Amino acid sequence: MPGAPRPHAPGNARIGISGWRYAPWRGVFYPAGLPQRAELEFASRQVASIEINGSFYSLQPPSAWQQWHAATPDGFVFAVKGPRFITHMKKLLDARVPLANFFASGVLSLRAKLGPILWQLPPNLGFDEQRLDAFLGMLPRDSAAARELAGGHDERVVKSGTWLEPSPVRALRHAIEVRHPSFVDPRFVALLRRHRVALVVADTAGRWPLLEDVTADFVYVRLHGDVELYASGYGDQALADWARRIDAWRHGGQVADARAASPRAPAKAPRRDVYCYFDNDVKVHAPFDALRLAQRLAE
């Protein structure tokens, strides 16, 4: 109708996989005979985003980050998993220097391909409002602040090298995944909204909380398996339901049956970006489920 208001364009929905280097995927998702060094190049042409998991287990050298950047096409985006040294060993305490080491290690060399940073908490860490507030307050919100923080690194990253080069300032996004029932608390949701940190929507076959409170200007989803953790694939009905939820989020809304810890609805927005990663890798479901969900959202 002439003169009718045009609807807002939806946010970007990037559907991808958690990690890419899995032996069972070879000859199934990856073509037979594809060299291992070419797997990221292949996977990044199939899905719109990939979580980097190696950074969770150890600090990666600048050369690794630069290789990942070079192997992927323009417009590709990585999510990066923050170090377990911070989340599982330090349990978010005394985190300033470990954070500096992480940001000095080369993650910023991803430049425009650096998407959200994921902080996954261990199942034995409950909700401590003061501890979490202090940690979230330390997280840099743009690349300039991250580079400034990285300047406080210690000798642990000197041997493998640092990357502290100036680059255009870009916003940084952070998301937090929880695995303790004490986080099912409106105070936790309010805290994340105050810090503009996304609460990860984590489907874990019922093992850990599945919460869909929207707490930031983007939504981060991790699908670990709805029946068997890390192993079961998602059927057509399940994928249709996740497509429905993602479509509501990318249009700035929320589904009526959202599983929420807080009675307060999120602030209205014309659009939100959504990042969704399949982590049901054991039986090679992840890449194919990601492709099927992306196709549903494109219809």
N, C-alpha and C positions, 0 to 999 in steps of 0.2 A: 504494500500500500504506500503510495507517495506520501512523504512527510512523516511516516511512522519511524520511531526511534530504532536504530540498528542495534541488535544485541551485542553485548560485549564479546570479544573474541575469547575463547577459553584459554586457560593456562596450558603450558606445555605438559604433556604426559609422556615421560620417558620410561619405557618398560625395558628392563634389562636383567642381567644375571649377576650373581654374587661370585666373583672370581671367574677364571677362565681356564686354568691349567688343571685339568682332571684327566687322569689316564683312561677311565671308562668312556670318556667322550670321543676318544680317538677312533675313527672309523665309523662312528655313529652320528655325531653332530659334525665333527671335523672330517673332511674328506680323507679317505685312506691315503697314507703316504705323505700327508701334509707335515712338514717339519714343525717341531714343537715351537721353534722361534717365530713361526708364522701364525700361531694360533690366535694371538691377540689381534693381529691384522685382519684375520678372517672373521673372528667373533664381532669385532667393532663395525663390520660392514653388515652384520645381521641384526644387531640390536642397537638401541639408541644410547645406552649407558651401561657401564660395568662398575661394580664395586671392586676396589683394590683391597684385598684381604691381607696381603703380605705385610703391610704396614702395621697390622694389629699385633703380629708376632715379633717383629723386630724393626728397628730403624732401617729404612732402605737408603742406599747411596744415591747421590744426585744423578749418577749415570743411569740408574734404573728408571727414575722418574722421567728423565729425558728420552730414554728409549720408548717408554710407554706413550709419551706425547707424540713422538715421531711416527709410531706404528699406527696411529688412529687418524681418521679423516677429520677435516675441518668441521666444526660444529659438534663434534663428539664431546661427551661429558663423562668424567669419572666421578663416582662417589669414593671417598677415602675413609677407611676404618682407622680410627685413632688407636694409639698403642695400648695394649693390655697392661703394660707397665704402669700406666696412669690409672686405668679403670679397675684392674683386677689385683694389682700388687700394691700400689699406693692407695687404692680405693678413694681416689680424688683428693687426697690430702697432700700438702706440700708439692703441688703440681706445677708450680711456675717454671722451674728449670726443666723438668721433663717436657713440658709444653714447648719451651724454647728449643729444646733439642729436636723435637718433632718438626717444628716449622723451619728449623735451620737445615734439616736433612735433605731438602730438595723438593718437597711437596709443592712449594710455590712455583717451581719451574713448569708445572702443568699449565700455568697461566690461565687462559680463557677456558681450558678444558677441566679446570678444577671446579667440581660441583660441591654438593653438601659433604660435610665431614660427620661421620657417624661415631658416636660414643656409646658402646655397648657395655652395660653394667653387668656384673656377675650375679648369679642367682642368690648368693649369700650376702649381698649388700642391700639393706633395706633403706627406706626413705628417711633421710636425715636432712631436714629443711635447711639448716644452717650450713652444713657441709656442701650440699648441692648448690646453694645460693652463691657461696664463695667460689666454687669451681666455675659455674656458669658466668660469673662476673669476670673471670680471667680470660675467657675465650675471646680472641680477636674477631672483630666484625668486618674487617676488610683486610686486603693484602698488605697495606701499609702498616697497620697495627700488628699484623702477624710478623712482618719483617722486623719491626721494632722489638717485639717480644723475642724473636729468634736471636737477636743480638746478645741475649743473656744466656746463650747456650754454654755448656761446659765441655770438658775434653772428650766426652763420649762420642761426639760426632766429628771430632777433628780428624781422626784416622781415616774414616770413610769419606770425608769431605763435607763441605757445607755449600749451600746455594743461597746467597743473600743479595742477588743482583736487583737493582731497581727495575720496576715494571709498572705498567699502568695500574692504577688503583682499582681493584674490583671488590665487590661485596663478598663476604664469606657467610655461608649458611651452616648451621650446626643442627644435628638431630640426636636424640638420646633414646636408646632402647633399654627398657627395664625388664627385670626378670624376678622381681620379688613382689609378693602380693601387697605389701605395705604401700606400694606406689598407687594403688587404687584409692586415691585420696584427692578431693577437690583442691587441697592446698598445693599439691604437686602440680596440678594443671595450672593453677593461678601463677605459680612460680615460673613455669615454662613460658606462659604468656607474657609475663613481665620481662623476661629475658629474650623473648621472640625466638625461642628454640623449639624445634618441632618434636613432638612426641611420636616416636616410631610406632606405626601400626604393625604389630608383629603377630603373624599367624603361626603358632607353634604347636599345632595338634593338641591344644588344650593344656600344654604343660606350664606355660607362663601367661601372664595377663595379656589379653588382647583388648587394647583401648584405642578408640577412634576420636578422642578429643583433638580438635584442631587448635594448635597453639602458636602457629607462625604463619607467614605468608606463603608457605609451601607445605606439602604433605609428603612424608617418607614412609613407604610401605616395604615390609620384608615378608616374603611368603616362604616359610620354611617347610611347608607341608601341612595339609589340613587333617590328615588321618594318621600318618606315620611321619614323625619328625625327620626332616632331611631326605626322606625316601619316597613318599607318596606323590603321585602326580595329581594335578587339578583337572577334574572332569568339566564337561561343558557347563553344567549348572553352576559349579563353583566359579568358573571363569566369568560367566555371565553376571554373577553377583558382584565380583570384584570390579568388573567393568562398570556396573551401575554405580558403585561407590566412587570409583575414580572419576567418572564423568561428573558426578555431583561436586566433588572437590575441585576439579579443574574449572568448573563454572562458578566457583566461589561459595558453594553451598555445602550441605551435609545431608545425608540420607536420614529419613525419619526413624529408622531402626538402628541408628548409630549406637555402638557400645561405648558408653562414656563414663568417666569417673566423676565428672563435675556436672551439676544440673545447669550450669551457665552455658548458654550457646556461644559459639565463637563469634567474633566480630564479623560483620558482613563484608564481603569483598567481591569485586567484579570478576575476579579470576584468581586461581592459585596454580602454581606449578606442582606437578606430582612426579615423584621418583619412586618407581616400584621395581624391586629386585627379587627374583626367584632364587632361593637357596636350597631347593630340593634337588641337590646335585647327584645323590648317590646312585640313582638308577637312570641318570641322563634325562630326567624330566625337565630340568630347569630351562634349558635353551628353547625347547619346543613349546613349553607352557608360555614362555615370554613371547614367542612369535605369535602364538594363538591369541593371547590377550591383546597384544598390539594390534592385531588384525581386527578384533572385535571393536576396539576403540576407534579404528579408522573407518568403520562402516557408517 
